């Protein structure tokens, strides 16, 4: 995250004595990735972050793949996912490989525990709902359409606004560091002119709340493909100040400025994030191509080294039939995909689209999780047949 930010009280220089009002030392902590060479931040704690009273393994978390690995296009309806539960503990795995996993949850409970993912960065798309992500770096309010970037090791807790519409969260777990695409940055890390968003669109934590409380505080840590419980002897959000480049942040999909052209632009123009082994793109409301003979619908394509996953954050998408809000389509490497019958012709002459979708493209094959099978539309791969022959089931909701 190449923007320097500071919050609260910090000493004039790094690694010098920073004293409390009673004369004791604040406990300094460096948090960052790639050892001591990647982006990092220095935090100053009221109590040492190492005072652990107990630690135990709670359960294993291993994503199980569907045994049927027949090559075909697939469609999942998140509207059928079991509702409720915790935003961190009741996520449903949908797709995964060794570099990234996609999960989904519609929580209706605020966690009492604190949580951190120590084995993956989390990129969370807030499809519905609002609230506050409480973190060791401060409060990060979020709203519908936000991407929340929560780097690995950052302790946090969701505070859902339960007075409004239900919360719907799409989570992408990345083994590598989630970052801005390299081509959007200059050699100094600044977003260049012509990038589809700027530093003004990035929202860091807005308010640092320092808790000086002793007691038993439960922290759940995802590490070694399992859930671990750590009991700390003080409130973990005891930071009085911090500075650096490593912290959670939010970016709203409606702040993405679409790049359009006279003819159809390929998906890389919609790229929003870069990970190791995958990218994430945002399809937003925008004018269609303006060549008088342009075909705005995407052409058939075979990406011979990537899987394409689309989460539909609206019920309309120019090239698809039979999808609904919250649909997820998986178009794997090895077979072509493209617009459904009639969609290319229907797009000619259209001036604008209100579509909204999040796309995850991976450079290695994805596996379908067993937990996704109960929400799958098994006939989706037949949906490109002419209407009189298709066995495709349109959504009933």
C-alpha positions as CSV (number, residue, x, y, z in Angstrom):
1,X,0.0,0.0,0.0
2,X,2.2,2.8,-1.2
3,X,0.8,5.8,0.7
4,X,2.4,7.0,3.9
5,X,-0.1,7.6,6.7
6,X,0.2,8.4,10.4
7,X,-2.3,8.4,13.2
8,X,-2.2,9.2,16.9
9,X,1.0,10.0,18.8
10,X,4.4,8.8,17.6
11,X,8.0,9.8,18.7
12,X,10.2,12.1,16.6
13,X,12.4,9.3,15.4
14,X,12.0,5.5,15.0
15,X,13.3,3.1,17.6
16,X,13.9,5.7,20.3
17,X,12.4,5.8,23.8
18,X,8.8,6.8,23.7
19,X,7.5,7.2,27.2
20,X,4.1,7.0,28.8
21,X,2.9,9.7,31.2
22,X,4.0,7.5,34.1
23,X,7.5,7.2,32.6
24,X,7.3,3.7,31.3
25,X,8.0,2.8,27.7
26,X,5.3,2.3,25.0
27,X,5.9,-1.1,23.3
28,X,7.0,-0.6,19.7
29,X,5.9,-3.2,17.1
30,X,6.9,-3.4,13.4
31,X,4.2,-5.0,11.2
32,X,4.8,-5.6,7.6
33,X,5.4,-8.1,4.8
34,X,8.5,-9.5,3.1
35,X,10.6,-9.5,6.3
36,X,12.1,-6.0,6.9
37,X,12.0,-5.0,3.2
38,X,8.3,-4.8,2.2
39,X,5.7,-2.2,3.2
40,X,5.5,-1.9,6.9
41,X,4.2,0.3,9.8
42,X,5.4,1.0,13.3
43,X,2.8,0.8,16.1
44,X,3.2,1.9,19.7
45,X,1.3,-0.2,22.2
46,X,0.3,0.7,25.7
47,X,1.1,-2.9,26.7
48,X,3.4,-5.4,25.0
49,X,1.5,-7.3,22.2
50,X,3.2,-10.5,23.4
51,X,1.5,-11.1,26.8
52,X,-0.4,-14.3,25.9
53,X,-2.1,-16.2,28.7
54,X,-3.0,-19.3,26.7
55,X,-3.0,-20.7,23.2
56,X,-4.8,-23.7,21.6
57,X,-5.9,-25.1,18.3
58,X,-9.7,-25.0,17.8
59,X,-10.2,-26.7,14.5
60,X,-8.8,-27.4,11.1
61,X,-9.9,-25.4,8.0
62,X,-9.2,-27.3,4.9
63,X,-11.1,-26.6,1.7
64,X,-12.4,-29.8,0.1
65,X,-12.7,-30.0,-3.7
66,X,-15.6,-31.4,-5.7
67,X,-14.7,-34.9,-6.8
68,X,-16.3,-34.4,-10.2
69,X,-13.6,-32.5,-12.2
70,X,-15.4,-32.6,-15.5
71,X,-14.4,-29.6,-17.6
72,X,-17.5,-27.3,-17.9
73,X,-18.7,-23.8,-17.2
74,X,-20.4,-23.5,-13.8
75,X,-22.9,-21.1,-12.1
76,X,-23.5,-20.7,-8.4
77,X,-26.4,-18.7,-6.8
78,X,-25.3,-17.1,-3.5
79,X,-29.0,-16.3,-2.8
80,X,-29.2,-20.0,-1.8
81,X,-26.4,-19.8,0.8
82,X,-27.4,-20.4,4.4
83,X,-28.0,-17.0,6.0
84,X,-26.6,-15.7,9.3
85,X,-23.8,-16.3,11.6
86,X,-20.4,-14.7,12.0
87,X,-18.6,-12.5,9.4
88,X,-15.4,-14.4,10.1
89,X,-16.3,-17.9,11.2
90,X,-19.3,-18.8,8.9
91,X,-17.8,-18.1,5.5
92,X,-18.7,-20.6,2.7
93,X,-15.8,-21.7,0.5
94,X,-16.7,-21.6,-3.2
95,X,-13.5,-21.8,-5.3
96,X,-9.9,-22.1,-4.5
97,X,-6.3,-23.0,-5.6
98,X,-3.0,-22.7,-3.8
99,X,-2.8,-18.9,-4.3
100,X,-6.4,-17.6,-3.8
101,X,-9.7,-18.7,-2.5
102,X,-13.2,-17.2,-2.9
103,X,-15.7,-17.4,0.0
104,X,-19.1,-15.9,0.7
105,X,-21.1,-15.1,3.9
106,X,-24.3,-13.2,4.8
107,X,-23.6,-12.6,8.6
108,X,-26.2,-11.3,11.1
109,X,-24.0,-11.4,14.2
110,X,-21.3,-9.1,15.5
111,X,-18.3,-11.0,16.6
112,X,-17.3,-10.9,20.3
113,X,-13.8,-12.2,19.4
114,X,-11.0,-10.4,17.5
115,X,-9.8,-12.0,14.3
116,X,-6.8,-12.0,12.1
117,X,-5.8,-14.1,9.0
118,X,-2.1,-14.8,9.4
119,X,-1.8,-16.9,6.2
120,X,-3.5,-14.6,3.6
121,X,-4.4,-11.1,2.7
122,X,-8.1,-10.6,2.5
123,X,-9.9,-8.6,-0.2
124,X,-13.5,-8.2,1.0
125,X,-16.2,-6.9,-1.4
126,X,-19.2,-5.5,0.5
127,X,-22.0,-6.4,-1.8
128,X,-24.7,-5.2,0.7
129,X,-24.6,-3.7,4.1
130,X,-22.6,-1.2,6.0
131,X,-20.7,-0.9,9.3
132,X,-17.3,-0.4,10.8
133,X,-14.2,-2.5,10.6
134,X,-12.5,-2.1,14.0
135,X,-8.8,-2.6,13.7
136,X,-5.6,-2.2,15.6
137,X,-4.9,0.8,13.3
138,X,-8.3,2.4,14.1
139,X,-11.8,2.4,12.8
140,X,-12.5,1.9,9.1
141,X,-16.2,2.7,8.2
142,X,-17.5,0.7,5.2
143,X,-20.5,0.9,3.0
144,X,-22.1,-1.0,0.1
145,X,-19.7,-1.3,-2.9
146,X,-16.5,-1.0,-0.8
147,X,-13.5,-3.2,-1.3
148,X,-11.8,-3.7,2.1
149,X,-8.1,-4.6,1.9
150,X,-7.0,-6.3,5.1
151,X,-3.4,-7.4,4.8
152,X,-2.4,-10.6,6.6
153,X,-1.7,-10.3,10.3
154,X,-4.0,-7.2,10.8
155,X,-6.2,-7.8,13.8
156,X,-9.8,-6.7,13.3
157,X,-13.4,-7.1,14.2
158,X,-16.6,-6.4,12.2
159,X,-19.3,-4.1,13.6
160,X,-22.2,-4.7,11.3
161,X,-25.0,-2.1,11.1
162,X,-27.8,-4.5,11.9
163,X,-30.4,-1.8,11.6
164,X,-30.2,-1.7,7.8
165,X,-30.4,-4.3,5.0
166,X,-28.6,-7.7,5.4
167,X,-24.9,-7.8,4.9
168,X,-23.4,-9.7,2.0
169,X,-19.7,-10.2,1.8
170,X,-17.6,-11.7,-1.0
171,X,-14.1,-12.6,0.3
172,X,-11.0,-13.3,-1.6
173,X,-8.1,-14.8,0.4
174,X,-4.7,-14.2,-1.2
175,X,-1.5,-16.0,-0.2
176,X,0.4,-13.1,-1.8
177,X,0.2,-9.3,-1.1
178,X,-2.8,-7.6,-2.5
179,X,-1.7,-4.4,-4.3
180,X,-2.4,-1.8,-7.0
181,X,-1.5,-3.0,-10.5
182,X,2.1,-2.1,-11.3
183,X,1.2,-0.4,-14.6
184,X,-0.9,2.2,-12.7
185,X,2.1,3.3,-10.7
186,X,5.2,5.3,-11.5
187,X,8.7,4.3,-10.3
188,X,8.0,6.1,-7.0
189,X,4.8,4.2,-6.3
190,X,2.4,7.1,-7.1
191,X,-0.7,6.4,-9.1
192,X,-0.2,7.9,-12.5
193,X,-2.4,10.2,-14.6
194,X,-4.7,7.9,-16.6
195,X,-5.1,5.3,-13.9
196,X,-8.7,4.5,-13.2
197,X,-8.5,5.8,-9.6
198,X,-6.2,8.0,-7.5
199,X,-4.9,8.3,-4.0
200,X,-7.9,10.5,-3.1
201,X,-10.2,7.5,-3.6
202,X,-8.3,5.4,-1.0
203,X,-9.7,5.5,2.6
204,X,-7.4,4.6,5.5
205,X,-8.7,4.1,9.1
206,X,-10.4,7.3,10.2
207,X,-10.2,7.2,14.0
208,X,-7.8,5.6,16.3
209,X,-9.4,4.4,19.5
210,X,-6.9,3.5,22.3
211,X,-8.2,0.9,24.8
212,X,-6.2,0.6,28.0
213,X,-8.0,-2.4,29.5
214,X,-6.7,-5.5,31.3
215,X,-8.6,-8.9,31.3
216,X,-9.0,-11.9,29.1
217,X,-9.4,-11.0,25.4
218,X,-10.1,-13.7,22.9
219,X,-8.3,-13.6,19.6
220,X,-8.9,-16.1,16.8
221,X,-6.1,-16.5,14.3
222,X,-6.2,-18.4,11.0
223,X,-2.9,-20.0,10.5
224,X,-1.5,-23.4,9.3
225,X,-4.9,-24.1,7.7
226,X,-6.7,-24.0,11.0
227,X,-8.3,-21.7,13.6
228,X,-6.3,-21.0,16.7
229,X,-7.4,-19.3,19.9
230,X,-5.1,-16.9,21.8
231,X,-6.1,-15.3,25.1
232,X,-4.3,-11.9,25.6
233,X,-4.2,-10.3,29.0
234,X,-5.2,-6.9,27.7
235,X,-7.4,-5.3,25.0
236,X,-5.5,-5.7,21.7
237,X,-6.5,-2.3,20.4
238,X,-4.2,-0.5,22.8
239,X,-2.2,1.5,20.1
240,X,-1.6,5.2,20.9
241,X,-0.1,5.9,17.5
242,X,1.4,4.5,14.3
243,X,2.9,5.4,11.0
244,X,3.9,3.7,7.7
245,X,2.6,2.1,4.6
246,X,1.0,-1.1,5.9
247,X,-2.6,-0.8,7.2
248,X,-6.2,-1.7,6.2
249,X,-7.9,0.5,3.6
250,X,-11.1,0.8,1.7
251,X,-11.9,1.7,-1.9
252,X,-15.4,1.9,-3.3
253,X,-16.2,0.3,-6.7
254,X,-18.2,3.4,-7.7
255,X,-14.9,5.4,-7.5
256,X,-13.4,3.3,-10.3
257,X,-13.4,5.4,-13.5
258,X,-14.1,3.1,-16.4
259,X,-11.9,3.3,-19.5
260,X,-14.0,3.1,-22.7
261,X,-13.2,3.2,-26.4
262,X,-14.7,3.3,-29.9
263,X,-14.8,-0.5,-29.9
264,X,-14.9,-3.2,-27.1
265,X,-12.2,-2.9,-24.6
266,X,-10.7,-6.1,-23.1
267,X,-11.1,-6.9,-19.4
268,X,-7.6,-5.7,-18.4
269,X,-8.9,-2.1,-18.6
270,X,-11.1,-2.9,-15.7
271,X,-8.3,-4.2,-13.5
272,X,-8.5,-2.9,-9.9
273,X,-6.2,-5.1,-7.8
274,X,-3.2,-7.4,-8.4
275,X,-2.3,-10.4,-6.4
276,X,0.2,-13.3,-6.8
277,X,-1.4,-15.6,-9.4
278,X,-4.6,-13.6,-9.9
279,X,-6.1,-10.2,-10.6
280,X,-9.4,-8.6,-9.7
281,X,-11.4,-6.3,-12.1
282,X,-14.4,-4.1,-11.6
283,X,-17.2,-3.8,-14.2
284,X,-19.0,-0.5,-13.5
285,X,-21.8,1.6,-15.0
286,X,-20.3,3.2,-18.1
287,X,-21.0,4.4,-21.7
288,X,-20.8,1.7,-24.3
289,X,-18.4,1.7,-27.2
290,X,-19.1,4.5,-29.6
291,X,-18.1,3.3,-33.0
292,X,-21.3,3.3,-35.1
293,X,-20.8,-0.4,-35.9
294,X,-19.4,-1.5,-32.5
295,X,-20.5,-4.7,-30.8
296,X,-20.4,-3.8,-27.1
297,X,-20.9,-7.4,-25.9
298,X,-17.5,-9.2,-25.4
299,X,-16.4,-11.5,-28.2
300,X,-15.9,-15.2,-27.6
301,X,-12.5,-15.9,-26.1
302,X,-10.3,-18.7,-24.9
303,X,-7.9,-17.6,-22.2
304,X,-5.7,-20.6,-22.4
305,X,-3.9,-20.0,-19.1
306,X,-6.5,-18.5,-16.8
307,X,-9.9,-19.2,-15.1
308,X,-12.5,-16.4,-15.1
309,X,-14.8,-15.9,-12.1
310,X,-17.6,-13.2,-12.1
311,X,-19.6,-12.1,-9.2
312,X,-22.7,-10.2,-10.4
313,X,-23.4,-7.3,-8.0
314,X,-26.5,-6.4,-10.1
315,X,-29.1,-8.6,-11.8
316,X,-28.2,-7.4,-15.3
317,X,-25.0,-8.1,-17.3
318,X,-24.8,-7.4,-21.0
319,X,-23.5,-10.8,-22.1
320,X,-25.3,-13.2,-19.7
321,X,-28.8,-14.6,-19.5
322,X,-30.2,-16.5,-16.5
323,X,-28.1,-14.7,-13.9
324,X,-29.4,-12.9,-10.8
325,X,-28.0,-10.6,-8.1
326,X,-25.3,-12.6,-6.4
327,X,-24.7,-15.1,-9.2
328,X,-21.2,-16.4,-9.6
329,X,-20.0,-17.9,-12.9
330,X,-16.8,-19.9,-13.3
331,X,-15.4,-20.1,-16.8
332,X,-12.4,-22.4,-16.6
333,X,-9.3,-22.6,-18.7
334,X,-9.6,-25.1,-21.6
335,X,-12.9,-24.2,-23.2
336,X,-14.1,-20.9,-24.8
337,X,-16.8,-18.7,-23.4
338,X,-18.6,-15.7,-24.7
339,X,-22.0,-13.9,-24.9
340,X,-25.2,-15.9,-24.6
341,X,-27.3,-16.3,-27.7
342,X,-28.8,-13.0,-28.9
343,X,-26.7,-10.9,-26.5
344,X,-24.2,-9.7,-29.1
345,X,-26.9,-8.6,-31.5
346,X,-28.9,-7.0,-28.8
347,X,-25.9,-4.9,-27.6
348,X,-25.5,-3.2,-31.0
349,X,-26.6,0.4,-30.7
350,X,-26.9,0.4,-26.9
351,X,-25.4,3.5,-25.3
352,X,-24.9,2.7,-21.7
353,X,-24.8,-0.1,-19.1
354,X,-25.7,-0.1,-15.4
355,X,-24.0,-3.5,-14.9
356,X,-21.9,-4.0,-11.7
357,X,-19.7,-7.0,-11.2
358,X,-16.4,-8.1,-9.6
359,X,-14.2,-10.4,-11.7
360,X,-11.4,-12.6,-10.4
361,X,-9.1,-14.1,-13.0
362,X,-6.6,-16.7,-11.9
363,X,-3.5,-17.9,-13.8
364,X,-3.8,-21.4,-12.4
365,X,-6.9,-23.7,-12.4
366,X,-9.4,-23.3,-9.6
367,X,-11.1,-26.1,-7.8
368,X,-14.8,-26.0,-6.9
369,X,-15.4,-26.5,-3.2
370,X,-17.8,-29.2,-2.1
371,X,-19.6,-26.6,-0.1
372,X,-20.6,-24.8,-3.3
373,X,-22.4,-27.7,-4.8
374,X,-25.6,-27.1,-3.0
375,X,-26.0,-23.7,-4.6
376,X,-24.9,-24.7,-8.1
377,X,-27.1,-24.5,-11.2
378,X,-26.1,-27.8,-12.8
379,X,-27.4,-27.0,-16.3
380,X,-25.5,-23.8,-16.8
381,X,-22.9,-25.3,-19.2
382,X,-25.8,-25.8,-21.7
383,X,-26.9,-22.2,-21.6
384,X,-25.3,-21.3,-24.9
385,X,-27.6,-23.6,-26.9
386,X,-30.3,-22.0,-29.0
387,X,-33.4,-21.3,-26.9
388,X,-35.4,-24.2,-28.3
389,X,-32.8,-26.7,-27.3
390,X,-31.5,-25.2,-24.1
391,X,-32.0,-27.1,-20.8
392,X,-30.9,-24.0,-18.9
393,X,-32.9,-23.1,-15.8
394,X,-33.5,-19.3,-15.4
395,X,-33.6,-17.9,-11.9
396,X,-36.9,-18.2,-10.1
397,X,-36.3,-15.4,-7.6
